[in-house]
Each structure stands twice: as structure tokens, then as C-alpha cells.
Amino acid sequence: MIPQHRWQTYPTSIFSVMSAEANAAGAVNLAQGFPDFNGPEAVIEAACDAMKKGLNQYAPATGIKSLRDAISRRYQTAYDLKYDSELEVTVHSGATEAIWCAVQAFCGPGDEAIGIAPFYDSYPAACHAGGATLKTVALKPPHWKVDANEIERLVTPKTKMILINTPHNPTGRVLTRAEMEGIAAVARKHDLIVISDEVYEEIVFEPAVHIPMASMPGMRDRTITISSTSKTFSFTGWKIGYACAPAALTEGIRRVHQFTVFCSATPLQHAMVRAFELGDEYYKQFRSDYLLRRNSLLASIRAAGFDAPAPEGTYFISAGYERLAPHVNDLEFSLNLVRHQKLATIPLSPFYLPGDPVCKELRQVRFAFCKTPETLKKAEQILAAIGPAT
């Protein structure tokens, strides 16, 4: 008899489920958060050049030095945070792998981590893989505010770390300085590590400002900052992420990383060096383009009867559909939308722990606006036809 595996209770990722539904229905896919357009042509050319030059074999496990140097320079320029590229910067196969390695390094059997729900669905999986338990503070619409007192109430002698995400997927919040200081105070008081998932750091809309957790007083030495070129340069399939942390924490992450994937794709790392050379004008245009996309889709979502605050960051809009279908749960609503209206979204309940009481009343779906104007126009035409019968 084949035994049940340790992952028996983990369902198929909601991203896979909804993308499969979108493909089957021939729907407009605003579910999974990947652009349907290419990143900068110069970066593609750099990848091709690297391959032609023979840079196709294993890279150093920590990442090629030129990319680690580029990441270090970006943190110095953008946030006045200094990271030694040799000892404190590690290249990973996406931010998801970096999160996985960080959790495995510092959270083991019987340990606990505290997170904020809704969360990226790899957080509980990473804890489960190490034999640890994720406990969460459930945020609620429409404001999605973080209360550090609720985080502190979950702290026990078993707690090893806090996992946060800002700018926040799926709500679009950018945590304020007061919220960040509240979380930092809990970490300092209880001597906890913070894993700060900041992959959407470059997609922030004024007047919101991204504040890295490592920049908070007393937090650099206990924070693992994780980000990704995937979101910043629109190459999600390349899976080039990175972790910046003090040397003592980096050593633990690297020990796990070398036995997870060992190294990330060599020519794509070289291409990302070119990406970081694009400069401030790139980031300015990047945010401007996403602001136009956000505003266009947001207007259509609201006109269709959803309640949706303007996201402060990320390329997601979380929208309440209470006025459209108050008695329908979010998974059923999403399935109805993709199967009958040909528009794919993501329900928010899978980003909470199973059985979280918040989910009973949760009437929220996530729209991704990292799409071409043509794709968004098709979505807006569908939204214009949506009403209370959905």
C-alpha cells in the first residue's frame, strides 16, 4: 500500500486552478499575476548575448558577483541600506525559493512563525516543510490595517519569526511607517527574525512610500529582505530573486539554498545585471505605466458594482462583490465569473488559514492589472456587462 504523503492536506494552488479554468473557458485571465507582455528588450538581448558567449554553465551558488553587486548598489541608492555583496546578498530562483530557504534555515520542528493573512500561499507551505506552524493575524476589508498588538498576542516561547509582505499581495496595501514600527517593536522585544517579502517594492503609487523593514531602527540585523527581478522587470518566468540579510542570517540561508536549487540560471543572471543598469528613468516610466493600468481597470471594476479601494502598491486590485452576490462565497463567485462571464480572478479565502472565521463573510476577489491595454480593454468590456445576477 502506498502511504499518504505529508502534503495530503495541501490542495492544488489556487493560481493553477484559476488559470486552468481561464484556459478551459477561453477567458480573459486577470487571475495569475504575470504580465502578458515582455520586459525591456535590452534585457532580452543581454540574455541572448550571455548564451552566445557561452555563459551557460553553473553559476556560483550565491549568484554571479556582478548581479550581487548590482543588487547591493540598488539598496544603497534607493534606501541607503548597505549590504556587502560578498557576504550579505544571495541570488535565488525566485523570491519563493528565497522565502523557502529562509524559513527552513531558522524555523524547524515544533517552532512557530507569525504571518499576516491574506498571505502569499508559499508561507504556510514553507513552514509545513520544516515542521513548523504558521499562525496568522487576519486582516479585514476594506482597510486591511495591521495591528501589531494582535501580532504580539500570538507570540509564544516557540515563536522564531514574523513574515510580512509590503507592498502587500493581494490587498494592494503599502504598510505605513507606524504599522512597520509596530511590527518592528514586537520583533525587537521578543528577539524575533523578520522575513520581509518586498517583491513589489518598485510598484508603489504616490503618496504611498515603500519602507523596507531593514531600514527601521534596530531591524537591519534581524531582517531578511526578499525581493525579485520578476516583478520589477516583468520577467516572471526567469525566476531571478534575491535575499539581503546580515552575514549571520545569510550563512543559514545559503546552507539551505545550496541543497535546494544550488544556483539560478546563469545567462538570466547576467541579463539582470543589464536590467539594473536601466536607471531611474526606467523605474519612473514603469510606475507611470502601471498607474494608468490601475486607474483604468479600477474605474471599470467600480462601475460594475464592486467596492474597491485604490491599491497603494502592487499590480493587484482587491474588490468586494457584496452588492453583486452577497450570499455567494468567493470561490464560487470566481468560478461563476470565469465560466459564465469569461473573466478570471482569484478568490481571497485561499490566502487565509483553513477555518479562519474571517473567510465566512469574505466577499473579495483579486484582479491583476499587469496586462496589456488590449487585455484590460477586453476585461473592461466584460465588466461593463456584469450585474447583480452574477
N, C-alpha and C positions, 0 to 999 in steps of 0.2 A: 504493500500500500504506500502511495506517495503521501508524505506528511504535509499538513498545511504549512504554508510558508509564513514567515514573520510579518509579511506585508498583506496578509489576508484582509485586514480591515481597511486597507487603503484603496479607495476607488480609483478609477481612471481619472486623470487630471481633467478638470472642467474645461481647460483650454482645448485639449484634444477632443473632448465630447462636442463642444460647440463648433469647432472648426469642421469636424466630420459632418455635423448637421448642416452647416453652411454649404459644404461641398455637395451634399446629397440634394439639398434644396435649390442649388444654384443661386444662393443668397448673396447679398452684399455683406461682406464679413467685417463688421466692426467689433468683433469679439476678441480675437487674439491680438496682442499688442505688438505687431510687427508692421513696419512700413511696407506699402505696396509700390515703393519707388526705390531707386538706388541712392546710395550716399554719393559723396563727391567723386567725380570722375578721376581726379588726380590721385585719389587713394586707390581706386581700382587699378590705375596704371602702375602705381607703386607696387601693388601685389603682383601684377604680371611681370614687372621688371625683376622683382626678387626671385620669382620662379625661374625666369630665363637665366638669371645669374647663378643658378644652382643652389639657392638658399632654401633647400627643400628637406634637409635632414633635421634630426633632433636639435631643438634649441636647449640652452641651459634650463634646468628645471625652474629656476627662479624667473625666467624671462630674459630676452636679449637685453643687454645693457643699455643700448640706445633708447629702447622703449621705456625701461625703468627710469632712465634719466629724464625723458620727456614727461613722464607722469610726475616725477618729483618737481620739475620746473613748473608744471601747471598748478600744483598745490601751493607752491611758493608764490606764484604770480596772482592767483585767484583769491587765496585765503590767508597768505602769509604763514602757511604751515610748512615747516621744514622737515622733509623726510630724506634720510640717507638712502640713495637708490641702491646701494650695495646690500644694506642690512635691514631696510625697513619697507621696501616695495617689492611685491611679488605679483607676477603675471599669472592669471588663471584662465581656464577655459570657460569664460563667462563668469558673471557675478554669482550665479547659482553654485558653481563649483567652489568659489571663494567662501561663500556662506557655509557650505557643507564642510569644508576643511576647517574653518574657524570653530564651528560648533563641535566637530569631532575632537579637535585639539584640546578643548577646555571644558567640555561637558560630557561626562561619562555615565555609566550605570548608576541609577539612584539619584543623580543630580537633577536640578530644576533650572529652567530658563523662563524668563518672563517676557512676553511679547504683547503687541498691540493688535487687536482684531478690528477690522479685517486685515489680513496679513497675506503676503506672498506665500503660496502654498508649499514652498520648499522648506519653510521654517519648521513646522511640526515634523515633517519627514526627516529633516536633518537631525532633530532631537531624537526621534524614534530610532534612527540608525545607530546612535551612540548609546541607546538605553536610557536616555534622559527623558524628562517630561516637560512639555511646554504648557505654561499657564498663561492666560491672557486677560487683559483688560479690554472689555468690549466697548468700542466707540459706537456712538449712535448718531443717526442723521437728525437734522440736516447740517449740524455744525461740526460734528466729528472731532470734538475737542479732547485733548489728552489731559487727564487729571493725574498728576504724579502721586497724589495720596492713594489713589486706587492701585497704582503700581506698588507702592510701598507696603500696602496691606497684603500683597501676595508674597512678600519676601519671607523666606524661612531659612534655617541653617543649611538647607540643601541648595539654596539658590546660588548659581555661579555667574549668571549673565543676564543682561537685558538686551533684547533685539528690537531695534527701532527701524523705521523706514521714513525718510523725508528727503525730498518731496514724496508724498505718500500715495502708493498704489493700493487700492483702487479709487480712493476718495478725491484725489487731486489736492489735498491739503498740503501746505508747507508749514511745518511746525514753527511756531513763534519762538522768539528768544525766551520768553517766560516759560513756555512748555519745555523747551530744551533744558533750561536751567533747573526746572523741577525734576526732570529725569536724571540730570547730572548729579543733583544733590542726593538722590536716592543711591546712585551708584557709588558716590564718594563715601556716604555714611556707612554703607554695608559692604564696602570693598568689592564691588562687582565689576566685571568686564562689560563693556557695551559693544555690541556689534551694530554698527550704524550703516544701513543699506542706503546709499545715496546715489543710486544709478541714474536718477532723473535730475541730478544737480544742475545741469545746464538748461533744463526746460522749466524755467520759473518766470512768471509774469508779474510785472510791476503792479502794485507796490510791494508784493511779497519779495522776500530776500532769503536765499538759502544760507543757513548757518550750520556749518559742519560741527558735529558733536565734538570732534577733537579740538576745536577752537575754543570750547568752553573752559573756564578756569578749572585747572586740576584734572582735565579729562584726556589730554593727549596720551598720557602714559597708561591709560586703561581702556582706550578706544581702538577698535579695529574698524577702519573706514573701508567700505567696499563700494566700488563703482565699476562702470563698464563703458567701453567704447561703443558697444552695440547701440545704445540709445543716443549717445551724443553724435555719432557719425552715421547712423542709420544703416548699420551692417549687422543686424541681429544674428544672422546665420554664421557669422565669422567667430562668434563666441570668444572675444578677447576682453576679459575683465581683469580686475586687479584689486589687491588689498594693500592698504598702507597702515602700518602699525609700528609701535616701538619694537626694537630688536628682540626683546624677550618674548613678546607675543608673536612676532613674525617667525621666530625659530620654531614655535609649536605648529603654526600654520603650514610652514614649509615641510615639516616632517610628514604631515598627512598628505599634502599636495603631491609629494614625490611618489606616493604609492596609490594615488587616485588617477591622475592622468599623466604624471611625470612632467610633461611640458605641453604648451599650446602650439598651434600651427605656426611654424617658423616664418613662411613668407607673409602671412597675415599680420604677424607682429611687426615685421619690417614696414608693411604698408601703414600701420597705425602710427609709426613714427612720423610719417608724412602727414597723417591726419592732424597730429598735434602741432604741426608747423603751419597750419592754415591761419591761425591767429585770431585776433579779436573780431575782425570783420566777419569771419565765419560764424562765430557764436551770436553776434548781433543779428545777422540775417536769419540764422537758424531759429532764434526765438521769435523774430518777426513773422516768419512764415507760419510757425505753429500758432501764434496768436490769431492770425487770420483764419486758420482752420478751426481753432477753438470757437471763435466768435460766430462763425458761420453755422457750424453744427449745433452749437448751444442754442442759437435762435430757433432753429428748426425743432429741436427737442422740446423746448418750452412751448412753442406754438402747437405741438402735438398733444399737449396736456400733461407733460411730465413736470415735476418740480425739480429743478436742477440749479444749485449754486454754481457760479463760475469757478472752475478749478484754478487754484493759485499756481499749480505746477503740474508736471507730468503731461502725458498726452491722452489722459482719460477724463471722461465726464461721468460722475455717478448721478443717476437720476431716479427720483421716486415716481412710481406709477400709481400711487394710491387713488388718484382721481379717475384713472382709466380702468383699473381692475382691482378694487380694494380687497377682494376675497380670494385672490389667486396668489399662490406662493411664487417666489421669484424664479425658481427653476421652471415651473410650469409656464409662467409668463414668457420666459426666454424661449422655451421650446415652441410655444404658440407663435411667437413673433417670427422665429426663423422659418418655421414650417408653413405658416399661412401668409405672412407678410413679406417673407424673403429678406429679412434683416436680422443678422446675427449679433447678439450682445452677450454679455457674461452676467449671470446672477451673482449677487454678492454673498449669499449664505455659505458657499463652499470656502470662503475666506475667514470663516469662524470655526471654532472647535465644534465637533458634533455635539448636539444637545444644548448649545448656548441658547439661553432663553430669548436673547435679542432676536434670534432668527425667526421666532414665531410671528413676529409682527414686521419683519423686514420686508419692505416692498421696494427694492432697489436693484437696478441693473447698471452695468458699466458699458459705456460706449468708448471706443478707441478712435481718435481723430488723426492718427498717424498715417493718413491715406492721401492719395492724390485728390485734387479738386474734382476730378471726374467721378471718382468713387464716392466722395462726400456728396456730390450733387445727386447721385442715384439714391443714396441713403435719405437725403432730404426730401426727395420726391416720394419715397415710401412713407416717411414720417408725416408728410402732408395729408396722407390718406388714413392715418391712424386715428381711432376714436375710442370711446368707452366700450365698444363691443370687443376690443382685442382680448 
